[in-house]
Amino acid sequence: MLPKKITFLLIMVLTITNNSFSQEQLITPNYLGVELRSVIEAVSSITGKNFIIDPRVRAEVTLLSSTPMSTDAFYEAFLSLLQVHGFVAVQAGEIIKIVPDSSSRQYPGYPNLEGAANDDIVTQVIKIQNISAAQLVPILRPLIPQYGHLAAHSGSNMLIISDRANNVDRILNIIQRIDQSDDSDIEIVNLNYASAAEIVRVLTVLAKAPRPDGSASQISLVADTRTNSVLIGGEQNGRLKIRALIAHLDTSLEEGDSTRVRYLRYADAEELAGKLLQHFSQQNRGSTNNSLSGSNENINVWADKQTNAIIVNAPPKMMRSLMGIVDQLDIRRLQVLVEAIIVEIVADRTSELGVTWATDGSNSDNVVGVTNFPSMGSGVVQLAAINNNNNINVNPTALINEGMSIGVGKITKEGTSFAAILNALEGIADTNIISTPSIVTTDNEEASLNVGQEVPFVTGSFSNTGSTGGAINPFQTIQREQVGVNLTITPQINEGDSILLKISQEISNISQSATGAVDLITNERTIDTTVIVDDGDILVLGGLLEDQLRESNQRVPILGSIPIIGTLFKSKKTAKVKTNLMVFIRPKILESPEQATYETNKKYNYIRDLQIEENKNKQLRKLRGQDIIGNTEIPVLPEIEN
């Protein structure tokens, strides 16, 4: 059996020989499972073209034809065969490079469609006349295969396309249909009677209605309140329809007063009615035009609180001005979410060490030696005083200091008596508090947030212990004070998304150390300031960095300085407190209802996730037998749609 390559060549020779006497050479290719490189060799022999083959070009191909074809048609079939197998022929002068499709964009190919076969790679530069080239890119990109290229050059308004010739030709036809001049223009229509803002509001609703073919209207409407005119942009037919509607609506009202009811969406009806009356009252007093003054006297504005609407009664010439003011005031005001971040880190270290002792001589009730240090609080002297007074109502152990106390001694009626108490204490107290109060308020509206509790403080007391038989009526006066976080803020949104914040923040808590105080001690930190912060940025408002060190060293002169033994004659106390307190603020403008809903849902779902997680932990503890309360699930917030 002959090899595939030899068989293929014999078939080609016989086919060509049979048609050698004809005026035009005809080829009838019949290739079945032939190596692609063998086909390329045959094409090169028949067409006289020179090929360079990429090493990655490998495939078994099949090309069958029942009728003879010309040399040009045979070459076109060969190019289609390459495309089917993911290869492409790129013209490079007198040489044709056969490479994979993925590498074709690296080669220039034909500079245009002239002289290129259908499957040849062509790079075409197209000048766009009437529309933006960048607008065509998303329209045409789905038509470009993965190996092709499509880009727009905005400066020259040109498109650059690299693809097979037949596809480039198809895209050129599409561009020719799209790149057409239109009759779009802008017209200015001056109004004589109607309000431009009101006319645009009505016509915008009509313009948004879809066309019979389902497409959206291309008409744009803008009101110029300064000149009371309407700007119309779009196609000529659409502009003519809008002009006809405006001419119908821009008609004079009947003489005499007219009454209109305007339902407000955002503004407060009572507040707005008062502002309108005040405005026209001041205008009336300041006007020198008698006719204008007389017309202002006929203006009446009142509010309906139940429907949040205003009723306006005014001459027709003044009604338009009134409605224009209402349109500008009845707008949705921006909101501001303000988050305060309070960080407090306190490290408290204390240490105490001291000895107090007393001794008396033989057969003597007088103390002959004693050490007593006030910094240690209760010592031998205080305990001896209770014993000498024979006070049975006082527990001597209540006078022993915190920490470790070791007492030694010997009390006898005869001989020497002595007693000594060693007090030792080391304390560590760390505090790490992070508070993030947040509040939402409307632009230029004050808002306050108070999170804390009321703490009672004793302000006075009285006890009547007069003569025997007298009435005893003791009492105390108590005043309650707020302790916690209090945030009062007024935001003002400026141009450029910067926010002016008037802030009053107070942070207070009950002190854990109240040594020597007759009542509770509160720590208070207050900030009153006005700052400017960009939307979403964090700004430090203030803070405190404090490092305190207190050392107390009491000793008996000379004796307290003796090594080792001197410990019996001295008392040492050290206290170190380090405080780091910082207050930050972060405002965020809520420009739309969607943004406000997003921020709300984020915090809502955070709390809900915590509840769900806690219920899971309770179920886990129940399975382990660690839940002593029983099945007590935490109520969970209902799920909301984001």
PyMOL commands that set and color helices and strands:
alter all, ss='L'
color gray80, all
select helices_A, chain A and resi 4-18+36-47+71-84+101-106+133-143+165-178+196-207+236-249+269-286+290-296+316-329+374-376+380-388+396-399+559-561+565-569+593-623
alter helices_A, ss='H'
color red, helices_A
select strands_A, chain A and resi 26-27+30-35+50-53+60-64+69-70+87-92+95-100+121-127+149-153+158-164+185-190+220-224+229-234+258-263+300-304+309-314+335-360+367-371+404-410+417-435+438-442+447-462+475-493+498-510+522-534+539-555+570-590
alter strands_A, ss='S'
color yellow, strands_A
deselect
rebuild
show_as cartoon
